[in-house]
Amino acid sequence: MSKTTVCVLDDEPIVGDRLQPELEDDGYEVEVFTDSASALARLEETCFDIFITDLKMEGVDGMGFLERVKEKCPDAEVIVITGYGTLESAREALVKGAYDFITKPFR
């Protein structure tokens, strides 16, 4: 049985540094990206089971990344995380297919 794969995209390295060991301890296979260009290049190669993406980033932002993931990997779940959460952005993310919308900081 293969491990569930997770892609973490956040331009703040500390987010990946904290999430990766926690998720790996829970049995997930995790890849971390700090820029959307690298994550999008990896998305062209493979579909992860779960994507965790920051909302506000340089280049392609979290909403754009969410849209690309849902086009390429429609069965993948996407969790949007942000320090700038609004009701409008949460609603937009969920309408575009996000599984959840979580504001930072979170535990």
N, C-alpha and C positions, 0 to 999 in steps of 0.2 A: 504494500500500500504506500503510495507516494505522499509526501508531506504537502500540506496546503502552502501555497506560495503567496508571499506578501511583498508588494512594492511600496516603499515609503518615499514620498517626495516632499521635502521641505527645505527651503533655502536657509533655515537655521540648523546648522549641523547638530546642535544639542538635542533636537527632537529625534533625529535618527539614532544618535548615540544612546538615548534613553529607551526608545521603543525597540530597537533591534534585539538587545539582550533579553528583554522581557518577553518578546514574541518568540524568540528562539528557545527560551526556557519552557515555553508552552508548546513546543513542538512544531512551530512554523519555520519555513525556509524563507529568509528575509533578504531583500536587496534594498539598499538605501541610496537615494539620489538627492543632491543638493541644488540641482538646476533642472529646469523642465526640458531643455534640449537633450540632455543625457537620458532622462526618463523616457522621452518620446522615441529616441533612437532604440532603446531597449524594448519599448512597446512594439516596434516594428518587427522585432525578433521573436517575441513570446507574449502570451497572455498570462498574467498572474491571476490567481484566484481572487485576491483582494488587493485593492489599491487604496492607500491612505495618502491624501494630498492636501497640502496647504492651499489656502485660497489666494492669498496675496503674494505674488512672486514676480520677478523680472521675466521678460519673455512671455511664454504662454502661461497664463494664470490658472488657478485651480478649476475654474469653470470651463475654460478651454480644454484643459487636460481631461476633465470629466467627460466632456463631449467626445474627445478622441478615443478615450477608453471604451465608451459605450458603443461607438461605431465599430471599433476593431474587435472588442471582446464583450459582446452584449450580455454574456452570462456572468461576467465579473461583478463583484460588489465594490462600490467606491464609497469611502468615508472621507468627507471633507472636514478638515480641521482649520480653525482660524482664530486669531486674536482679535479680529475685527468683525465679529458676527453681528448681523442684523437680521430682523425677521424677514426682510426682503431677500437677502442673500441666501438664507436658509431655505426659504420657499423655492427660489430659483434652482438651487442645487437639487432639492428633492424632486422637483418637476422634471429636471434633466436626467433623473435616474439614480441619484445618490442614495445609498442605503441609509446613511446617517450624516448628520451635521453636528460637529462638536466644537465648542469654543474652548480656547486655551486660556489659562492653563487647565490641564485635566490630569487625573491620576489614573 
